[in-house]
Amino acid sequence: MTGGSAFGPWRRGRRPAAAMEHVPSPVRRHIVSVPVGPDAVRLAREALAGRFGEVGVAPGSAFADTVVLVVSELVTNVLRHASRSPVADVGITVGAGQLVVSVADAEPRLPDLEPGGMGAGLRLVAELAAAYDGDVSAEPAIDHDGKVILVRFRMPS
């Protein structure tokens, strides 16, 4: 080519489509602290379902129903196994094509995530995550003497 470069500068605010494909999507995160008690499951479900539109989950979709069921099971486990926790911190984080549900409590004992060691609730959670190319993990909490259960899903397209 003569008389200039084949690659001109980007105009302000306009990038070629190929460049846009490589820009990572922003991470969106919502966390709610629910008091551990009779209303905990309902409060967690309602709080997170109310944020679905903001994080790209179609309310009323099969995926939304799956996420709500996972939240229900994990908060129920807090009620059963970490009842001394004053609150459960329940969150959803979306970015890079994944949605992660997190539930933190004040019980430091990590659950057995081996197939033979899981109770019915965690087994269901693991199966639901696997249906969306996801998984379940548990780790000690960073900021307190508890734990965090993480459930990862690939976001449906």
N, C-alpha and C positions, 0 to 999 in steps of 0.2 A: 504494500500500500504506500501511496505517496501522499504527502501533504497532511499527515497527522496520524494519531494513534487509533487503532481499532477499538481501544478501550477508553472511552471518554469518561470524564469524572461524573459521579452521581450528582444529579440535581438535588438540591436541598429537599429532604423529605421524600424523595423518590428513589427507591433502590430497585435494581432488576429483580424479577421474580426468583431467579436462581439464588440470589443472595438472601432473600426473605425465607427461603426454605431452611436455611441453616441457622436462623436466629432462634435460640431456644425460647420456648414459651415461658411466660412469667410463672413463678410459683405462687399459688394462692393457698392460704392456710387459715383455717377457722378452728378455734378451740373454745370449748365451753366447760366450765366447772359445774358439775351437778352434785348437790348434797346426796350422800349415800343414804338412801331411805326408800320408802315405798313408791315415791314418784320419780326416782332416778332414771329408770328405763324410758318412761314417757318423755321426761324433760330432755334427755339426750337425743332421742329420736326426733322430736319436734325441732330442737335447736339446729341439728345438722341438716335435716331435710329442708329446713327453711333457707339454707345456703346453697342448695343444689344448683339453682339457676345461675348463681355467681361463679360456680366452679365448673360449669359446663356439663352437668349431669341433668338429663331430661327428667323432670319430676314425673312420677307415675310410670316410668319405664321399668323394664325388668331389672336393669342394672341398679336403678335407684332403690327398688324393693330389696335387692340383694344387700346393698350397703346398709340400709335401715335394719335388716335382719341381723347382719353382722354386729352392728352397734348394739342391738338388743341383747344378743347373746353375750357379748363382752361385758356389758354393764351388769347383766344378770350374774355373770361370774364374779364381778366385784362384790355384789351383794352376798353371794354364797361364800366366797373364799377370802374376802378382804373387808369384812363388815366393820372392822375398826377404823377403816379409812374415813375421814370426815367428808371427803369429796372424791369424785372420779373426774379426771380431766380427759375429756373426750374431744378428739379432733379429726378433721379431714384436711389433707394436704394434697393438692393437685399440681402436677408439673411434669414435663417430659413424657406425656402420654400415660402417666400413672396416677391413680388415686390411692392414697394411703390413709387408712383409718387407724387412729392411735387411741388407746385407753390406758391411762396411768392411774395407779392407786398407791397406797402406802404400805402394801404387803410386799416385803422384799423377796419372798420365796417365788422363784420362777416356775411356771408350769412345765410339766413334761410334755414336750411337743413331738415325741416319738409316736408313731401310729398306735402302738399298743398301750401307751401311757395317757393318751388324751381322753377326757371325758366326752360325753355325747355332744355338748355345746361346742367345745373347741374342734372336735372332729367335723361338725357341720360347718364351722367357720372355715376350716382348712379346705373342705370340699368346695365351698362357695368361692373361695379365693382361687382355687385351682381352675374352676370353670372359666375364669377370666385371666388365665395365665399368671396367677399371682401366688402368694405364699403367706405364711404366718411366721412371725418370729417374736421373741421376748428378750428383753434386756433390762439390766438394772437402770433405774432412773438416774439421771445426772444430778438433779438438784434436790433430791430427798431420798430417804431410805426405802423407796418402793421400787416398782417395776413399771415397764411400759410394754404393752402388747401391741404389735404392729401387724396390720393386715394390708398387703399390697395387691392391687388389681391393675391390670392393663385396662385403660379407658377404652370402651367400645367406640368405633368410628362412626 
